[in-house]
Amino acid sequence: MLNKENGFTLPWRFTVSVDWGTSFAIAVLLATLLLVYSNSFHGEWHFDDFHTIVENPSNRLQVLTWDELRKSFYGPTYGTEDQHITRPLAYASFALNHFFSGSDIWSYHVVNFLIHVIAAVFLFSLIRLTLSLPAMRERYGNIAYPVALLSSFLWATSPLHVHAVSIVVQRMASLAGMATVMALYSYARARTAASVRERVTLAFLCGACALAAFATKENTAVLPITFWLYDLFFIQGMSPVSLRRSLKWAVLPLASVLLLGVLYTDLTVVRGVYESGVRPFSPLERLMTQGRVLFLYASLLLYPIPTRLMFLHDIEISRSLFDPWTTGGSIAGIVLLLLFAVLRAKKNPLFSFAILFFGLNHLVEGTVVPLELIYEHRNYIPSMFFFVPFAFTMVQCLDYFAYSRRFQAFMAVGLALLLAFQGYSTFERNDIVRSDVHLWLDNVRKAPNLSRPRINLARHYYEAGMINEAVEEWKKAEGLDRDTNLRQIGVASYNLGVYYLNQKGQLDKAEQQFDRALKRFPGYPPAIVGLAKIQLKKGQPEEASRLLQEHAPRHPIHVEMLNAYGLVHLKTGNERDALKAALRSIQLKPHDPQPWEISGEAWRRLGQPQKAIESWEEALRLNPANPTALLALVDLYDRTTRRADLARIAAQCLVLKGSTPLDAWLAERAANAGMSAYEVNPGRAGRIIRRELSSELSRSK
């Protein structure tokens, strides 16, 4: 107890052992990363963010139960014909983000940042532990701390990781990286633990982290081989005896990788992608190109100036060993580096392991799997040991020139400036990445011959009302016809179709563009919806119905397709099916007014005016400037004799029409009857509005 005799001190003691070196490293990494990523927390959604997170219905976790969380494991495929579990941990993290903070993107960025910080801290701990292992201690033990701190600092602040951290969907890369480095750290601790209990506990943690990595991204399938190499290089120590002993057990990691490859890879899909012409390269051409890509990655890690960094890189495809001429040279360079890594493994284990680790972790995405050719975020895991040899060399140089304090100070200042430059480059890259329009403007400037950056930039122009600029970019994208995903060029054709349909009213040109989009991108749902809308405008609902009956079952969660199908059901007199389609659309996207419009008209035709009114009122709430909803409610309020509501809505119609004469405004609404759930009767609507206006004027007198 506390009293005067014992000096008011507590009768128990806590003994806390603080590793001040680790604490300092964590503080330095956290402070630096907060500084260089400080402008990323309010970044916008980008690229695959929309499909994977924002528009993904299985991501909207409302109740934290296992059954609801399990739905998120399927990602955007949930509820479709090809529903399958893919990257469940990453998708579950997005669902949990939504559960706790909704669509507030700031919270997603915070989680991404914390993942990166944890990965950097564990990387520091792993490198420090590695250099202090018995097989490495004599040579590297006295410089383990500065090498670990410097290499983890260089890795964590590399501008090449900005996309993995600041683009929300690329949490898949950073979360996989965090799980990988935690698994390696646990493995190293387990292999050198003193007690059986500690060894078992750490082995369990290692297995859990490895499973988390496998459940986050497919490129972590090589982790069993990484364990084997790490054990051989750093725990056993490279020697003829240890090599022979390890080769006996090599079958286990190889078998694990093959098993994971079978689980991850659908050869039918791989073959189908190549045969469909989606990619402008063959498997062999992709493999040859990846040799040059690996050297590009290495150069970007070593020389990451902002002018060389972009989201979509434009790289020439290798058609043969000499086209371009650097193809053969890059393949020869890779072979020589691998030979160096093998032959110098005993004398230079750090350099050898860094080379093998870099190549091994690019194996899945850098061979014949028909993915995009190049993405900067793919270096998140492979580069974890990339900076260790350079950090070792820098520390050795500083130590070597200890006899000359001035030269040593000069080198230290140079190193500090290098680190500051890298941090500033990361900050500057974040400044571009946080804005979607700036991201694509930057990409168009740096890769002007690629189609996809122009397509995405044009979308921003269109949404900002810069229609001419948007059309010009879409036409350029179509004309360039250059991308590593040729289907995406069909998006430019589709957008031009939307322009001709909505802005110009040129149905034939719009139809040509939608057909062109479908030739480039077979089964593209928005283009199918566009053709269905044209057929409705032409007064051919049966044709639209046949088109959607063919394609809609393959896209059960595509909201635009469901809305179009519901509208077609209305036009063909099938109100019950229209209601079903509208209800499904509302479940997927409750804030979209169109399915509420379809529901309102379906209920009106089925003789349920109250339900019709409720649906149209919701449509108007979601879009207060919706003339169709106003006119539908004018009709319904008049039929149900709700005079006060009718007067209010009639007044809103007069405000919305502005200076346009009422009859002309109503005629314009009636002209779009084919595309609208409610078909306006200009004569009746005009009489009701004028009558209510006259009544209001009479009452005011």
Secondary structure, 3 states (H helix, E strand, C coil): CCCCCCCCCCCCCCCCCCCHHHHHHHHHHHHHHHHHCCCCCCCCCCCHHHHHHHCCHHHCCCCCCHHHHHHHCCHHHCCCCCCCCCCHHHHHHHHHHHHHHCCCHHHHHHHHHHHHHHHHHHHHHHHHHHHCCHHHHHHHHHHHHHHHHHHHHHHHCCHHHHHHHHCHHHHHHHHHHHHHHHHHHHHHHHHCCCCHHHHHHHHHHHHHHHHHHHCCCHHHHHHHHHHHHHHHHHHHHCCHHHHHHHHHHCHHHHHHHHHHHHHHCCHHHHHHHHHHCCCCCCHHHHHHHHHHHHHHHHHHHHCCCHHHCCCCCCCCCCCECCECCHHHHHHHHHHHHHHHHHHCCCCCHHHHHHHHHHHHCCCCCCCCCCCCCCCHHHHCCHHHHCCHHHHHHHHHHHHHHHHCHHHHHHHHHHHHHHHHHHHHHHHHHHHHHCCHHHHHHHHHHHCCCCHHHHHHHHHHHHHCCCHHHHHHHHHHHHHHCCCCCCHHHHHHHHHHHHHHHHHHCCHHHHHHHHHHHHHHCCCCHHHHHHHHHHHHHCCCHHHHHHHHHHHHHHCCCCHHHHHHHHHHHHHCCCHHHHHHHHHHHHHHCCCCHHHHHHHHHHHHHCCCHHHHHHHHHHHHHHCCCCHHHHHHHHHHHHHCCCHHHHHHHHHHHHHHHCCCCHHHHHHHHHHCHHHCCCCCCHHHHHHHHHHHHHHHHHHHC
